[in-house]
């Protein structure tokens, strides 16, 4: 005896399997894309933080450069171009305090 319902179920079952596989593959691809996007965002934030952070003085010329800047500040203060408060603030900023 011929059963036409069995013939119809196979294409439907096949379509369900193929469609389910495609759905799962699409979700996995979206998860990878979301993870990559989040990683790129974190890297961008870290790069922005590093760019905004003050760069430390070089060990070889840092002390001499700092002394030059302090002497320039002192000269400006002696000339009257800087007030006592401005001089103290600039000196504290230069010394990192």
CNS distance restraints for C-alpha pairs under 8 A (distance, minus, plus):
assign (resid   3 and name CA) (resid   7 and name CA) 7.31 0.50 0.50
assign (resid   4 and name CA) (resid   8 and name CA) 6.53 0.50 0.50
assign (resid   5 and name CA) (resid   9 and name CA) 6.26 0.50 0.50
assign (resid   6 and name CA) (resid  10 and name CA) 6.62 0.50 0.50
assign (resid   7 and name CA) (resid  11 and name CA) 7.44 0.50 0.50
assign (resid   8 and name CA) (resid  12 and name CA) 6.67 0.50 0.50
assign (resid   9 and name CA) (resid  13 and name CA) 5.88 0.50 0.50
assign (resid  10 and name CA) (resid  14 and name CA) 5.96 0.50 0.50
assign (resid  11 and name CA) (resid  15 and name CA) 5.96 0.50 0.50
assign (resid  12 and name CA) (resid  16 and name CA) 6.06 0.50 0.50
assign (resid  13 and name CA) (resid  17 and name CA) 6.20 0.50 0.50
assign (resid  14 and name CA) (resid  18 and name CA) 6.12 0.50 0.50
assign (resid  15 and name CA) (resid  19 and name CA) 5.79 0.50 0.50
assign (resid  16 and name CA) (resid  20 and name CA) 5.86 0.50 0.50
assign (resid  17 and name CA) (resid  21 and name CA) 6.11 0.50 0.50
assign (resid  18 and name CA) (resid  22 and name CA) 6.18 0.50 0.50
assign (resid  19 and name CA) (resid  23 and name CA) 6.06 0.50 0.50
assign (resid  20 and name CA) (resid  24 and name CA) 6.17 0.50 0.50
assign (resid  21 and name CA) (resid  25 and name CA) 6.13 0.50 0.50
assign (resid  22 and name CA) (resid  26 and name CA) 6.07 0.50 0.50
assign (resid  23 and name CA) (resid  27 and name CA) 6.27 0.50 0.50
assign (resid  24 and name CA) (resid  28 and name CA) 6.23 0.50 0.50
assign (resid  25 and name CA) (resid  29 and name CA) 6.17 0.50 0.50
assign (resid  26 and name CA) (resid  30 and name CA) 6.18 0.50 0.50
assign (resid  27 and name CA) (resid  31 and name CA) 6.17 0.50 0.50
assign (resid  28 and name CA) (resid  32 and name CA) 6.26 0.50 0.50
assign (resid  29 and name CA) (resid  33 and name CA) 6.17 0.50 0.50
assign (resid  30 and name CA) (resid  34 and name CA) 6.03 0.50 0.50
assign (resid  31 and name CA) (resid  35 and name CA) 6.08 0.50 0.50
assign (resid  32 and name CA) (resid  36 and name CA) 6.08 0.50 0.50
assign (resid  33 and name CA) (resid  37 and name CA) 6.08 0.50 0.50
assign (resid  34 and name CA) (resid  38 and name CA) 6.15 0.50 0.50
assign (resid  35 and name CA) (resid  39 and name CA) 6.14 0.50 0.50
assign (resid  36 and name CA) (resid  40 and name CA) 6.14 0.50 0.50
assign (resid  37 and name CA) (resid  41 and name CA) 6.19 0.50 0.50
assign (resid  38 and name CA) (resid  42 and name CA) 6.24 0.50 0.50
assign (resid  39 and name CA) (resid  43 and name CA) 6.22 0.50 0.50
assign (resid  40 and name CA) (resid  44 and name CA) 6.14 0.50 0.50
assign (resid  41 and name CA) (resid  45 and name CA) 6.21 0.50 0.50
assign (resid  42 and name CA) (resid  46 and name CA) 6.22 0.50 0.50
assign (resid  43 and name CA) (resid  47 and name CA) 6.12 0.50 0.50
assign (resid  44 and name CA) (resid  48 and name CA) 6.15 0.50 0.50
assign (resid  45 and name CA) (resid  49 and name CA) 6.20 0.50 0.50
assign (resid  46 and name CA) (resid  50 and name CA) 6.16 0.50 0.50
assign (resid  47 and name CA) (resid  51 and name CA) 6.11 0.50 0.50
assign (resid  48 and name CA) (resid  52 and name CA) 6.16 0.50 0.50
assign (resid  49 and name CA) (resid  53 and name CA) 6.09 0.50 0.50
assign (resid  57 and name CA) (resid  61 and name CA) 7.63 0.50 0.50
assign (resid  57 and name CA) (resid  62 and name CA) 4.81 0.50 0.50
assign (resid  57 and name CA) (resid  63 and name CA) 7.97 0.50 0.50
assign (resid  58 and name CA) (resid  62 and name CA) 4.79 0.50 0.50
assign (resid  59 and name CA) (resid  63 and name CA) 7.16 0.50 0.50
assign (resid  61 and name CA) (resid  65 and name CA) 5.86 0.50 0.50
assign (resid  62 and name CA) (resid  66 and name CA) 5.96 0.50 0.50
assign (resid  63 and name CA) (resid  67 and name CA) 6.12 0.50 0.50
assign (resid  64 and name CA) (resid  68 and name CA) 6.22 0.50 0.50
assign (resid  65 and name CA) (resid  69 and name CA) 6.25 0.50 0.50
assign (resid  66 and name CA) (resid  70 and name CA) 6.11 0.50 0.50
assign (resid  66 and name CA) (resid  94 and name CA) 7.41 0.50 0.50
assign (resid  67 and name CA) (resid  71 and name CA) 6.10 0.50 0.50
assign (resid  68 and name CA) (resid  72 and name CA) 6.20 0.50 0.50
assign (resid  69 and name CA) (resid  73 and name CA) 6.18 0.50 0.50
assign (resid  70 and name CA) (resid  74 and name CA) 6.11 0.50 0.50
assign (resid  70 and name CA) (resid  91 and name CA) 6.94 0.50 0.50
assign (resid  70 and name CA) (resid  94 and name CA) 7.90 0.50 0.50
assign (resid  71 and name CA) (resid  75 and name CA) 6.08 0.50 0.50
assign (resid  72 and name CA) (resid  76 and name CA) 6.20 0.50 0.50
assign (resid  73 and name CA) (resid  77 and name CA) 6.11 0.50 0.50
assign (resid  73 and name CA) (resid  87 and name CA) 6.76 0.50 0.50
assign (resid  73 and name CA) (resid  90 and name CA) 7.68 0.50 0.50
assign (resid  73 and name CA) (resid  91 and name CA) 7.54 0.50 0.50
assign (resid  74 and name CA) (resid  78 and name CA) 6.06 0.50 0.50
assign (resid  74 and name CA) (resid  87 and name CA) 7.64 0.50 0.50
assign (resid  75 and name CA) (resid  79 and name CA) 6.15 0.50 0.50
assign (resid  76 and name CA) (resid  80 and name CA) 6.29 0.50 0.50
assign (resid  76 and name CA) (resid  81 and name CA) 5.22 0.50 0.50
assign (resid  76 and name CA) (resid  82 and name CA) 5.88 0.50 0.50
assign (resid  77 and name CA) (resid  81 and name CA) 5.77 0.50 0.50
assign (resid  77 and name CA) (resid  82 and name CA) 4.68 0.50 0.50
assign (resid  77 and name CA) (resid  83 and name CA) 6.49 0.50 0.50
assign (resid  77 and name CA) (resid  84 and name CA) 7.30 0.50 0.50
assign (resid  77 and name CA) (resid  87 and name CA) 6.42 0.50 0.50
assign (resid  78 and name CA) (resid  82 and name CA) 7.95 0.50 0.50
assign (resid  82 and name CA) (resid  86 and name CA) 5.72 0.50 0.50
assign (resid  82 and name CA) (resid  87 and name CA) 5.83 0.50 0.50
assign (resid  83 and name CA) (resid  87 and name CA) 6.04 0.50 0.50
assign (resid  84 and name CA) (resid  88 and name CA) 6.13 0.50 0.50
assign (resid  85 and name CA) (resid  89 and name CA) 6.12 0.50 0.50
assign (resid  86 and name CA) (resid  90 and name CA) 6.06 0.50 0.50
assign (resid  87 and name CA) (resid  91 and name CA) 6.00 0.50 0.50
assign (resid  88 and name CA) (resid  92 and name CA) 6.07 0.50 0.50
assign (resid  89 and name CA) (resid  93 and name CA) 6.14 0.50 0.50
assign (resid  90 and name CA) (resid  94 and name CA) 6.11 0.50 0.50
assign (resid  91 and name CA) (resid  95 and name CA) 6.09 0.50 0.50
assign (resid  92 and name CA) (resid  96 and name CA) 5.97 0.50 0.50
assign (resid  92 and name CA) (resid  97 and name CA) 4.93 0.50 0.50
assign (resid  93 and name CA) (resid  97 and name CA) 5.96 0.50 0.50
